[in-house]
Amino acid sequence: MQSRGHRGRRIVAMCGALTVGVLTVSATLAHAEPAAPAAVQVPVQSAAAVPVPPELDPGFYRPPADLVAAAAPGQILAARLVNAANFGLIPLNVDAWQVSFRSNDSRDEAIPAVATVLKPRGSAPDKMLSVQIAVDSLAAYCSPSYAVQQWSAGAALGQIVAPLEFMLAQGALQQGWAVVIPDHHGPKEAYAAGPLAGRITLDGIRAARAFEPLRVAPDARIGMYGYSGGAIATGHAAELKQSYAPELNIVGAAEGGVPADLGPTLLNGNNGLWSGMILSAVIGLAREYPDFAALLDRRLDPLGKALATVKGGLCVQWNTALAPFLNIIGFLHADGDPFDDPAVRKVLEQTRMGKAVPDMPMYIWQGNPDELIPVGPVDTLVDTYCQDPAASVQYTREHFAEHIATEISGVGPAMLWLRDRLDGVPAQRGCTTADVGWLALDPDGTRALAENFGETFASFFGKPIGTDK
């Protein structure tokens, strides 16, 4: 099986391409006894006619700290109906809600989190997929929970990735599966903080599984999908699952364009086209790691601080477009090589993947010439996993690739692999690595994308998704 990550051109190129490049995936959850106590039933609020950005909705997004601390990880604190839509305009004929729940940060301290949960109208799904969208932003109004709602202004304000990757969720819904989409950056919008994102992802799955109106079957299988910034959350969730949420029967995880080691990614992007996004990740990390924040406060020069202030309230499109070809390392004045600083070494070590071998089959794809995410650390990650004889990893490197294009060409094979896992087909034992020219030449993957696009287009005219009703 092949799966390939490819992004390319620019974020603007993703707009047209990803609309067509979507498919379905599903997740499997073989029910074990939950680690958290039984979910407390909460009233489901009505949907707002016009959604309010999270910054103006603290009651739902920022519940009282004592209420959060008293809950178990994944326990639902509040819930409400939402009107899901494509690009904030075209309504989807599906059942959709938001849930507010308790999660943990990187220090295992209680934090609030939010996820969007969806299913075909009136169904009781026996499969569930957790889709980690590449949010890649620094403001709460850029979060998926806001961007996927009708009449949201997210796309107009620069969150163009969330509406496009929301097409993946629709592909899963077309299969009759339930979907959960976590706001995995957390309450501080800590972009690139992988261990935080992994915990929120797992607690989002716990919350979705316990949410009675979603009507997920007790023995439903669960899967995870993420590309690029979404792979940060997916990869860390896969590694943390056995220690943090062992009761979840996640049967497979697919990730592409994997930022397995942020140090080489920073060095690769410094002075390059994607340096604006890389600087956004640096700012996001400082929001989760206090020692790293203190270092930036001490060492960033005036231009670096000014850019950090401006970028701190922007979504992915504007954050990437603002001041490309930056010498990010050059903003850190004096005191020698910043990579020798203990605070930098600590944050890079804590966010590096490869600390635990996932106890689920993994499907990983990567563009060999990816201009944003270097392939070397992904090779190292796969080699690290595969030192364990129990590891199950299918790894594909695409050679006719760039960062954005690799997601589009690789999503079809990845989702077909996930569909097999969710259908109960055993994954291949051990590890395999395949080198391919162009994943878009995979006929099954291309067919799946075309079918997904057709169903999504039909939904623009009110056709229910994932049902013949």
Beta strands, then each sheet from edge to edge (+ up, - down):
strand 1: 44-45
strand 2: 76-81
strand 3: 85-86
strand 4: 90-91
strand 5: 95-104
strand 6: 110-119
strand 7: 127-132
strand 8: 178-182
strand 9: 221-227
strand 10: 250-256
strand 11: 362-367
strand 12: 393-398
strand 13: 431-436
sheet 1: 1+ 2+ 5- 6+ 8- 7- 9- 10- 11- 12- 13-
sheet 2: 3+ 4-
end
